[in-house]
């Protein structure tokens, strides 16, 4: 007999698939380095850097070619780097960091369009109040400026009028 169901009695449909791809190959490396420096009465300085390299490809079915993911529009870039320094002394800290993401390729068009890399800078000042009037004790005050130089992402050509003009 054929399996028949009454649609009014279906409680749930479970689709346990994670991704509609036959195969993905992902290779990469992550590096993280921190170097604390004791400055004596001037406090402490920590230099830090981290970066990652990612190479990824996918094949949607056995009959289709392998296509790149990393470094392509709407996917992670091949390279991401963050480096900076943080100075600390007596509940006060100042930090400055630079962030970099490598270029991307937009292959929705022929010929493909290369979108430039993006580098941003940020600074943060943070104070933890331990002394003073009771109302101000154990309060943290922070001031941060992200994208200090107002770097703009590369504009992309949309295929629909409602699309954002950058890789969000």
N, C-alpha and C positions, 0 to 999 in steps of 0.2 A: 504494500500500500504506500501511497505517497504521504509525506509528512504535510499536514495542513495545520495552520494556526489561525486563531481568531485575533486579529489586530487589536481588538479592544481589551484583550487579556495580556498583552505584552507589557511587562513591567519595566524592563530595561534591555538595551542592546549594548553589549560590551565589546569594544574594539580594542584589543590589547596590543595592537601594533604600535611601535614607537616611531618609526620613520618609514616612509614609502621609498625605500632604496634597497637594491639587492646587495650592495656592498659599499662600505666606506673604508678608506685607508687614511689614518691620521698619524702623522709623525711630528715630533716637536721636542723642544728642549726649553726648560725654565732655569734661570739663573737668579740667585738672590745673594747679595753681599751687603754686610753691615760692618762698619768699623767705628767703634766708640773711641773717642779721644778725650782723655782727662786733661782739662785745662786748669786744674788746681782751683784757686780762689775765683777764677773766672767762670767756673761751671764745667759743663761737658758738651762736647760736640759729637754728633753721630753722622757719619757720612754713609749714605745707603744708595744702592742701585739694584734694580731688578729688571729683568727682561725676559722675553719669550720669543721663540721662533716657532711658527706653526706651518705645516704643510699638510693639506688635506684634499682628498679627492673622493668623488662618489660615482657610482654606476647605478642608474635607476633600474635597469634590468640587464640580464645576461646578453641581450641583443643590442644594447646601446653602448656608445663609447663612454669612457671614463672622463668626467669633467672636473675641473678644479673647483675648490670651495674657498680655501684661505686665499686672501689677496684679491678676492672678487667682490663686487658690489653686494651689499646686504649680508656679508659674511665677515668674520674676523680678518684683520690684516695679517700678513706674514710675520711682521715684527712689531712688537710693542716694548717700549723702554720707559722706565721711570727712574730718575736719579735726583738726589737732593741732599740737603744738609739740615740738621735740626740742632739748635743750641738750647741748652736747658740750664737754669740756675734759680734756686730758691722759689720754686713755684711758677716761674716764668719760662716760656719757651717761644722760640722764633724758628720757623721752618720755611724753607724755599725748595720747590721741586720743579723739575721740567719733565713733561710727558711727551712721548713721541709715538706716533702710529705711522707705519709705512704706507705707501701708495696703494691704491686699489684699481682694478680694471673693471670697466662697465662693458660687458660683452652682450648687452641687449641690442647693440647697434653694430653695423658693419661699415667701416672698420671699428674695432673696439676703442673706447675712450679711456685714457689714463687719467685718474683722479689723483691729485697731488697728495703728498704726505702731509700730516698735520702735527704741529708741535705747539704745545701750550705751556705756560708757566703759572705757578701759583705760589702765594705766600700766606702764611698763617701766623698770628700772634695769639698766645694763650696764656692766661694768668689764673692761678688758683689762689684765692684770697684766704689766708690763714689768720691774719691779724686784723685789727680794726674793730669797728662797732659790731655787736652781735648780729645785726641784720645783714652784714656783708661777709661774715665768716663762712667758710666752706662753700663759697660761690665761685663758679668758673666763668670767666669772661673770655670770649674768643672773637677774633676778627679775622676773616679769611677773604682773600681775593682770588677767585678762580679765573682762569683764562686772562691773566694779567694784561696781556697785550692785545686782547680781543681778536685772537686768531679765528678765522672763519673757515668752516669746512668747504671743500670743493662743491660747487653746484652741479647737480645732475639734471639731465633732461628727463622730465617725466613722460610717461606714456599715457597717463590719465590726468585730468585737470585737478583732481583732489589730492594727488600725491605731494608729499613734501619735496622741496627742491634739493635735498641733501640726503646722504645715507644716515638715517636715524639710528 
